[in-house]
Amino acid sequence: MTLNSILISMIYKNKISTLLTILILLLCPCITNAIQSGNIEYNAAAMLFDYTKLDPVPIIIEADKYFEIAFQQQIDKNLKEQYLSLAMGKYILASKIQPQEIRNYVQLARIYDEFKKDSLAKSNFFHATNLELNDPYTNFWFGEFYYKRRDFKRALKHFTIAYNNGYANDYELNLRLATIYEKFADLINAKKYYSTAFSLNPQTTELQEKIQAIDNSNYEQSEYYHFIRE
């Protein structure tokens, strides 16, 4: 091959490469616009989907089933998390169908609490309280959230709201309130709630003993009194 033919071949290839580059550049905006248009149409379709047309009852029943099974798994942690994840998906769907239903957000908050995702748990609790500030179910479990983290001041706030709005005869709530007041050295209120808890569950002999201990004049000197305040 002569030098001239080599040069002509190189020029020809460069022209083809240049033309291909120009063509790609021209096509890119079209491709980009098509992708963007597709995304917009997809998002619009998702937004246009009316979740309220779905029946929430079977979805919530299934969510509750998975939730209950999860807490029956005392040994297999992985299995528990799998069932909680299934329940989570159902509760999220239920919240889209019934965006004003408080319980869905509380259940989601409890699941996030189990997964140690505090910010997501609190976000759902706050969403529920924004829908109904004094809802007893929300405030009981929000109180539990803080109680588990030994934030007794915030726990007391939510437990008290739950107590004043329909949960006054709940055994676990009275027990929590009694324990918190005992930690705060408010023995009058501690005895009040321990007594209520005992009346709701007279089989708990340890509560009777606790009430008697509070009545004991030497209670503040006892090892138990100092232990419970730690």
Secondary structure as UniProt FT lines:
FT   HELIX           3..48
FT   HELIX           51..53
FT   HELIX           56..72
FT   HELIX           77..97
FT   TURN            99..100
FT   HELIX           102..114
FT   TURN            115..116
FT   HELIX           118..131
FT   TURN            133..134
FT   HELIX           136..148
FT   TURN            149..150
FT   HELIX           152..164
FT   TURN            165..166
FT   TURN            168..169
FT   HELIX           171..183
FT   TURN            184..185
FT   HELIX           187..200
FT   TURN            202..203
FT   HELIX           205..215
FT   TURN            217..218
FT   HELIX           219..221
FT   HELIX           223..228
//
